[in-house]
Amino acid sequence: MFTLRPYQEPIAKKVINYITNNPKKHPLIAMPTGSGKTVVLADIILKLLEKNNDYKILVLSHVKEILEQDAEAIEHHVDPNVGIYSAGLDQKEIKQITVASIQSAYNMASLFRDFD
């Protein structure tokens, strides 16, 4: 288990509140390098799944190193069963929580219609 830093907690709470109150909208978070984006992401996913275990979550990035980092953090803190969908990583597995490259998801958008 992990604990968010004091400056990370309000970010995660605001995103969870936003998603809960606006289920068809998708928030965007901007955080500087080294501020713990991956940990905040894992915490948000964990708390959303605690609220609704049926959520299907898609995490997008344009950099394969970030895809790997996000998948590893989510697997470690939330669920050991994360799908990775990325031509650049030669992996195309879709699961309840999927980390995908923007281009690969864009090219096969129909596969991701059911994600929340």
Steps between C-alpha positions, in 0.01 A plus 500: 500500500610859446419839645461810292696810589300796633513686167385187310191423710285795385581422136384139533186601694403763243540256212297230675229753583498626141473151351229402747292809419575510125510136388513578128779757522872435522722717722853604419764552768817703447777436751872586469778247458580320825172588671371143512253480213523121487424460871206741475372306199522170690317652797222636279452162334500320835236731645281492189500121505412506871193710408408286199686177432350489149683810373700439184798731508716608207827682565655666194853623436709587198831370644561127536723547807211677674261220395731248665539717811123549534427129449760403759365745761140394442596131520693562822248724680162405353468184293761253376294441185548809279474485121746682277390599150791644306649416162829656616519254789373213284216433745130510420312383805180670617384448858284684755794734556691561179800722439521593132695716262293783357575401140419131551173584676412757233561248221271247669259733678207260464674263744482762776138616474391324820758669720384746763 
